[in-house]
């Protein structure tokens, strides 16, 4: 979500009219109607904000691409982040760039967006082995993989190659999750822990160069943004529908109207790992 200053109220302003407050039903309907394909979060401008990690993943990935010969982007989504990183890498780019994606609508979107960049997009389930030969790439990228398959990442990397990726960390946006699902068990809160992921990466034979982690402020300024977010990031509240969670949505809408933006915190960590020569 793009970082910018916004007001807390959801208003409709038309020429010749005084501002009118949007109703709960109108906002929910709007959030439920927005397409969810890809990882373009521009719709949230003016409706929600999220602070960005200090390391600037997309631009840093561009710097890595500029020095690579063959690169792979795992779980590319709609290809938006990889396209930005390739733009940042220009004019120096790898001679070969491939990407995988497991959700059919995103695969089609990524193919359309990345084809002009010379990227081959391969439809591959997130939990399946990577469809590439051993040692095919000297750089593997990923932004927010659902679950990193460390053995496969290590397998497709050349000796001396790098895995550079931004992961979602533990208890990310759990203020919102627990509003809908109630208090979560400690096991759930500790999932995606960077130290556990570090141990798994090392067990697969990778060496960790750096592993910084940050917790970042998010604000939701209206209930439409909440609805669209939960429809787009489907693992936050599995099985989310407006109908199933209408009471929680209404309570959160009233809270935002009364108190201002709903505040949550995302959790991110950056993997810079190397396969030994």
N, C-alpha and C positions, 0 to 999 in steps of 0.2 A: 504494500500500500504506500502511496506516495506521501511523503512527509510535508504537511503544510498546515497553517493555522486556519481554523474554521470555527464557526459559531456552534453552539450546542443545540439550537432549536431548528426543527425542520419546518421551513416556511415556503409558501408558494407566493411569488410576487409577480403580478401581471400589471400591464400598463393600465392606469386609471383605477386601480384597486388598492386597497390597503392590504398588508401582508396577512395571510390566513394560515393558521396552523394546520398541518397535514394530520389527518386522522390515523389511528392505528391501522385500520383496514387498508387505507390507501398506501401507507408505507410498506406494510407486509406484502401487499399485492405487487408493488414495484420491486421489492427485493426478490420475490419469487419468480419474476418474469425475466430477469437479466440472464443472458446466456452464461454458462459456466466453463466453456471450453477454453483451453490455454491457460497461461499464467500471466496474462496482462491484467494488472490490478488498477488500471487508470480509472475505472468506473468509481472507485472509492474516493477519488479526489473531492474534498468538501464534505465527505461523509464519515471518514475514518482516517486515522493516521497510525503510522508505525515507525519508530526510530530504526535506523539502519545500523548494522554492525560497523565498527570503526575500520575494519580491514577492507571494506568495499569489494565484495566478492566478484561481481561481474567484471569490473575493470581489472582487478588483479588476475582473473582468469584470462582476460585478453593479453596481459603481459606474458603469461605462461604460453598461450597459444602462439605468440609471436616467435618464441624460441623452440617450438616443437616441430617434428617431422610428420608424425601421425597421431591424431587425437581422437578420443571417444568421449562423448557426453552421454552419461547414463541417465535414463528417466528424464528426458529433455522437456517433458510437458509439451507446450505449444511451440517450443523452440525460441521463445522471445529472449531468454537470458543468453543462450548461445549466440543468437544473432547479434545481440549487443556486444558480447565479448569478441566476436569475430570482427565487428566494426572497430573496436578498440585496438585490435591486433593489426589492422591494415597499416601499410601494405604487406607486411610480413605475415604469412599465414602458413599453417602446415600444408604439405602437399596432399595429405589425406585427412579428411574429417568425417567421422561417422557419428550417428546418434541413435539411441534406442528409446522406444516409448511403448508402453503396454496398453494404453487406453485408446481405442480406435478413433474417437473424435479428435484427440490430441495428435495422434499419428498423422492424420490427414492435414491438420492445421500446421504441424511442424514441417511436413513435406513441402507444403506450399510456401511457407516462410523461408525455409532453409535451402531450397533448391537453387535459388539465385546465388547463394554463397558456395555452391558446389558441395554441399553436405549430403551424404547418403543417410536417409532415415530408415531404420529397420524396425518393423513391428516385432516386439519381443516382450513376453510377459515379465513383469517385475521380479517374479520369483523363479524364473527359469535361468539355466546357464546362458552366459553371453554367447551369441552366435558368431564368435570370432576365434581365430587361431591363437595358439599360445604366443606370447610376446609380440602381438600385432601392433601395439601402441607404446609410444614413449610418454604419453600424457593421457590420463583418464580424469575427466571432470564430472561433477554432479552437484546440483543444487537441490537440496532437500529430498534426497532419496528416501523412499518409504522404509526400506531396510537394506543396508549395504551388505552385499554378498562378498565378503572379504576374500575368500578363496578364488572366486572368479575374477575379482579385480586384480589380485596378485598374478593370476594365471595369464591374463591378456596384456599385462605390463611387460615391457622389455626390462632386462637387468639395467638398473640405473634410472628407470622410468619413475614418474611421479603420479600420485593420486592427490588431486587438489579439489576439495569439495567443502561446501557449507552444509552442515547438518542441522536439523531441528533437534533441540536439546530437551532435557527432562522437564516435565510439568509446564510445557509451553502453552500459554493462553488458558491455563487451568482455572483462572477466575471465571472465564466464560463457560468452560466445560462443566465446572461444578455448579454453576447456576442452573444448568439444564439437567445434569445427571446426579447432583448431590455429591457429598464428599467421596473422593476416590481413594481406593486402597493404596498403601505405600508402594506396593509393587508397581502399580500403574504410574504413580508419580515419579518413580525412579527409572522408568523405561527411557531409553535413548541416552543414558548417562554417558558422558564423553570418556570417563575412565574405563567403563566396561567396553565401550567401542574400541578404545585404544588397545585393551588387552586382546580383543578379538582380531584386530588388525595385525598386531604383533604375532599372534598365534598363526596367522596366515603367511607370515614371513616378511611383513612390511616394517620399515623403520620410521618412527614418528619424528619429524623435524620440528614442527611446532603444533600446538593444539590449544589455541586461545578460545575462551568462552565468554559470552556476554548475555545479560538479561536486559530486555529492551521494552520501553513503554509503548503501549498501544492505547488508542482511544476510539470508541465507537460513538458517533454523534447522533445516530438515529437507528431505529429498529430495522429499517430497510437494509442498512449495512450489515447488521448482525445476521439477518436472514440470508443475504447473498454470501456472506463469508462462510456460514455453516453449510450452504449448498455447494460451495466451491471446494472447501477444505473438508472433505467428507469424513475423514477419520476423527475429527474433533468430537462430534456427536453422531456416532454411527446410526444410520437409519433416520436421520433428521428429516422431518416434514413439518410444514406449518401447522397442519391439522393435529399431528401427534403432540406438538409442544406449544399449542396455543396459549395455555395458562402461563407458562414460563415466559413466552414472548410478550404477553400483555403486561405481566409484572415488570419485566425489564423495560418495556416502553414507558410505563408510568414512572419508573425510577429515573430514567434518562430525562424525561420531561420535568421531573421534580428537582433532580440534583445536578443535571448536566451530564457530560460524556461518561460512559462506562469505561473504566480503566482496567486493562489487563496487561500482562507482560509476556512477550515472546522470549524464547530461549534458543540461542544459536551457538554453534561452535564450528571452528574451521580446521579441517584436516589438511595438513601438508605432510604427506607420507612418501617414502621412497622405497623402491624395490632394490635390495642390495645388488651390486654388480657381481 
